[in-house]
Amino acid sequence: MPNFIELIDPCLKNVSIPDPFLNYSKEMISLLEEETNRRIKKIDFGSENKFNFEFLAVDSSRAIRELMDGSSLGIFRAIGLTNNRKEFKELETEFFYHSGKSNQLIFYESAKMEYLEAKVILKYLSEEDTNNKFVLVDGSLFGRVSHIPIELQIYGKELFMIDYIKTYKDLFEEAERRKVLLVGISKDSRASFFKQLILEELIKKLVPDQNEFVRENDPSYLSDIISKIDNDETKSQLKIILNLYLRSVPDVYFLNRFSKLQKYFTLPVELSYDMISSKALIRMLENRSSDEDYIKTHFSKVSRNLSNELYSKLMLTLDNVRNYPTIVSFYLIPAKNDSPIRVDIPSYCLSVEHRLKDLVPSGFINLDEEKLNSIISSLLEQYAGYKNYNILLKRADEKVKLSNYIVDNVYLKVIERKLGVILLPGRDYRRVKLH
């Protein structure tokens, strides 16, 4: 392999770490610091598991092999581990063809793993006494409820999202019925809901008659807000805030830049329909487009010749999305110089009975402090440093991860023997994906 180390020095001559706030005035920095620190709280309680929870940590992995005949072989598996050494497993293997955009294939592979994780949790809930159960999912729960119902351009998997959405609807309902805490945690470096809400609060202060902020990256709408202002200083501040609102500055950077505490959590935010990225899904939830139009647009191929049974399934799928719970989300910074951990919890776990169809606007929310602290304490109990932000999830990740050796020398050999075929890899074999 060629060694490029001699090129590092000239390569780094013109490289600098970007600072989105480099040219901001001291007054603006102070304003952003003040608004941020008003919405964070110091952790001044311990990591004691007062409720004697049993924890289940769930994670998944996949391996994709592109074959010579143009098909792909997918191996997907998920595991749930408890702190009492119990295990719950799911495994699916499948062949499929795909000729559409690569981002939809990536989406399918990721959604398939989330789907198996939900099946593992449902298996756990059906087999176990669920008193004082705490289920940990690796990743964002809001991301799961935000997935758009759509026809996939993958042969034989076009209607996968019907099964995905039904499975998550069943999971939320069963977890709620059994009073199980369902918590998604992740080192999420891309989300920006906290930053958005902070900036929206600032906009409302500067423009008191702007009662409702429309969450859309529409320059004409944002320019309209600025045009209402006569005061030049206020107008200048608004331009800076709106520019920051449109820029891709994630919450992680925002918090690291402005928070003054070292061990803290952010005030909880209820994430609702208006934080979903798909405008088409928002219009459907708001009833600005009919279910029939949504199906024609997003299930265009199957909708040309819909049976009554499939039409009913699609209508039920849209209804299932409407009945998803809103998600309460916050960031936890468990130690000095650590990066924020994102925590997602279905709102019903915190005695908030809101569904996406209720059209509750996203925003900071007051919750039972004792209940919230107990959840944070339980997560701190599982914390073991930056690389091991949850020791049980780390163990699940290690157990479920697929290696090239296991895939090629175990799974592929068994599949070949059972099916009586020889699986020849495609020319692009090196692009195999393991997660």
Disulfide bonds with the S-S distance in Angstrom:
none
